[in-house]
Amino acid sequence: MIIAPESPTAADVRALLDEHLADMHATSPAESVHALDLSGLLAPSVTFLTARDDDGTLLGCGALSELEPTTSTSAGRGELKSMRTARPARGRGVASAVLERLVALARERGYAAVSLETGPQEYFAPARRLYARHGFVPCGPFGSYSPDPCSVFFTLDLTGTAGSAGPVGAVVGPAA
């Protein structure tokens, strides 16, 4: 599996993102859908990654949005966005590999934490389990979010966390 920066404008990526947005709107009220559209993913503050098989087949994607930049006096903060695994690739460790790469990128940028918003509905249970397995813990609303019964929030403290998931653009072996 190859995880690398890529434009979200590629046809297969757009199709996966369209599916993602459709599922979000089918699962949550419109005012509680916080998934980024294509223009949001193209913002300069967003780094978009894809996971592809060796033959180029799209397996999944994810993004890291900068909430606060790292400066000489303070560590920044990031937000995970647009985490999605293609249906045929589910159960192969794609989401974990993309998540690890995004967390590694947040560490490289000197972020103090990376946070995310997801849903409380059963549909989102696999995502919540994924984030918990990777050390994310529940938190309150962050950034521009407000309390919402259709949103749950998680964060991962990167201060004092040793190790790295590897460089962006790395080739990842099969999931264990």
Wavefront OBJ file of the C-alpha trace (Angstrom):
o trace
v 0.000 0.000 0.000
v 1.336 3.421 -0.953
v 0.157 6.425 1.057
v 1.072 9.771 -0.441
v -0.171 13.322 -0.960
v -2.497 13.582 -3.935
v -5.006 16.057 -5.265
v -8.600 15.230 -4.363
v -9.564 16.177 -7.926
v -8.616 12.790 -9.441
v -11.740 11.084 -10.819
v -11.586 7.999 -8.572
v -10.881 10.159 -5.508
v -13.805 12.462 -6.320
v -16.083 9.418 -6.613
v -14.958 8.155 -3.180
v -15.435 11.611 -1.659
v -18.892 11.922 -3.259
v -19.820 8.584 -1.678
v -18.452 9.833 1.661
v -20.506 13.051 1.530
v -23.645 11.165 0.457
v -23.276 8.781 3.418
v -22.703 11.673 5.817
v -25.877 13.422 4.614
v -27.831 10.151 4.779
v -26.682 9.537 8.363
v -26.717 12.995 9.977
v -28.847 16.138 9.765
v -27.398 18.672 7.309
v -26.367 21.073 10.093
v -24.345 18.259 11.700
v -22.410 17.231 8.577
v -18.907 18.630 8.907
v -17.243 16.723 6.053
v -15.243 18.923 3.719
v -16.334 19.256 0.115
v -13.818 19.386 -2.738
v -13.173 23.125 -2.344
v -12.525 22.634 1.384
v -10.051 19.845 0.679
v -8.193 22.096 -1.769
v -7.590 24.778 0.894
v -3.901 25.561 1.516
v -4.315 24.546 5.177
v -5.309 20.977 4.203
v -2.996 18.105 3.304
v -4.868 15.356 1.473
v -3.491 11.808 1.303
v -4.592 8.748 -0.618
v -3.838 5.087 -0.065
v -3.366 3.107 -3.266
v -2.584 -0.492 -4.020
v 0.599 -1.258 -5.949
v -1.483 -1.321 -9.150
v -2.846 2.181 -8.470
v -6.266 1.130 -7.209
v -7.630 3.689 -4.744
v -8.043 2.114 -1.307
v -8.844 5.121 0.839
v -8.064 8.683 1.800
v -7.764 11.119 4.653
v -6.760 14.692 5.318
v -5.048 16.799 7.946
v -6.329 20.333 8.358
v -4.277 22.867 10.264
v -6.317 24.468 13.041
v -3.421 26.402 14.575
v 0.078 26.635 13.079
v 3.162 25.734 15.061
v 5.157 28.856 15.894
v 8.381 29.529 17.748
v 6.345 30.046 20.926
v 3.549 27.477 20.663
v 2.737 24.073 19.242
v 0.015 23.926 16.619
v -3.077 21.768 16.363
v -4.544 19.732 13.538
v -7.850 18.121 12.668
v -8.421 14.865 10.820
v -10.894 15.146 7.948
v -12.301 12.988 5.134
v -11.229 9.602 6.470
v -12.717 7.069 4.062
v -11.920 3.529 2.936
v -13.235 2.221 -0.378
v -15.789 -0.545 0.214
v -13.741 -3.310 -1.490
v -10.714 -2.410 0.669
v -12.444 -2.470 4.057
v -10.967 -4.819 6.621
v -7.468 -4.592 5.106
v -5.966 -2.032 7.510
v -6.292 0.913 5.126
v -7.861 3.267 7.679
v -5.206 2.451 10.286
v -2.407 3.029 7.787
v -3.834 6.377 6.624
v -4.488 7.442 10.226
v -0.919 6.559 11.248
v 0.479 8.575 8.328
v -1.665 11.607 9.208
v -0.621 11.438 12.866
v 3.024 11.182 11.780
v 2.532 14.284 9.641
v 1.014 16.131 12.618
v 4.054 15.170 14.693
v 6.423 16.344 11.951
v 4.641 19.707 12.002
v 5.138 19.996 15.754
v 1.459 19.868 16.623
v 0.548 19.440 20.281
v -2.602 17.522 19.379
v -4.716 16.273 16.541
v -8.492 16.134 16.964
v -11.520 14.976 15.002
v -15.300 15.055 14.871
v -17.409 12.029 14.012
v -20.932 10.838 14.672
v -22.459 9.044 17.670
v -24.696 6.873 15.458
v -24.071 3.140 15.061
v -22.886 3.806 11.488
v -19.812 5.539 12.963
v -19.005 2.829 15.553
v -16.168 1.314 13.479
v -14.581 4.767 13.152
v -14.860 5.424 16.881
v -13.233 2.037 17.609
v -10.425 2.819 15.141
v -9.654 6.129 16.806
v -9.761 4.596 20.304
v -7.349 1.829 19.211
v -4.929 4.549 18.108
v -5.035 6.405 21.418
v -7.654 9.069 20.699
v -9.799 9.970 23.691
v -13.156 11.749 23.877
v -12.999 15.509 24.303
v -15.276 18.503 24.030
v -15.879 20.578 20.925
v -12.741 22.211 19.549
v -11.980 24.846 16.937
v -15.201 26.278 15.543
v -17.385 23.329 16.647
v -20.271 23.764 19.081
v -21.912 21.092 21.231
v -24.113 18.943 18.983
v -25.971 15.733 19.890
v -25.033 14.410 16.424
v -21.295 14.925 16.959
v -18.674 13.331 19.162
v -15.150 14.674 19.437
v -11.821 12.942 19.988
v -8.271 14.154 20.456
v -4.788 12.673 20.555
v -2.177 14.440 22.662
v 1.109 14.465 20.738
v 3.207 16.094 23.451
v 5.619 13.616 24.948
v 4.527 10.886 22.521
v 7.601 9.024 21.320
v 7.943 7.357 17.978
v 6.536 8.037 14.565
v 4.304 6.231 12.126
v 6.746 6.986 9.308
v 7.137 9.591 6.625
v 4.337 10.709 4.340
v 4.616 8.869 1.039
v 5.857 5.668 2.644
v 5.106 2.218 1.314
v 3.240 0.224 3.928
v 3.132 -3.562 4.122
v 0.024 -5.631 4.775
v -1.821 -4.944 8.014
v -1.296 -7.465 10.783
l 1 2 3 4 5 6 7 8 9 10 11 12 13 14 15 16 17 18 19 20 21 22 23 24 25 26 27 28 29 30 31 32 33 34 35 36 37 38 39 40 41 42 43 44 45 46 47 48 49 50 51 52 53 54 55 56 57 58 59 60 61 62 63 64 65 66 67 68 69 70 71 72 73 74 75 76 77 78 79 80 81 82 83 84 85 86 87 88 89 90 91 92 93 94 95 96 97 98 99 100 101 102 103 104 105 106 107 108 109 110 111 112 113 114 115 116 117 118 119 120 121 122 123 124 125 126 127 128 129 130 131 132 133 134 135 136 137 138 139 140 141 142 143 144 145 146 147 148 149 150 151 152 153 154 155 156 157 158 159 160 161 162 163 164 165 166 167 168 169 170 171 172 173 174 175 176
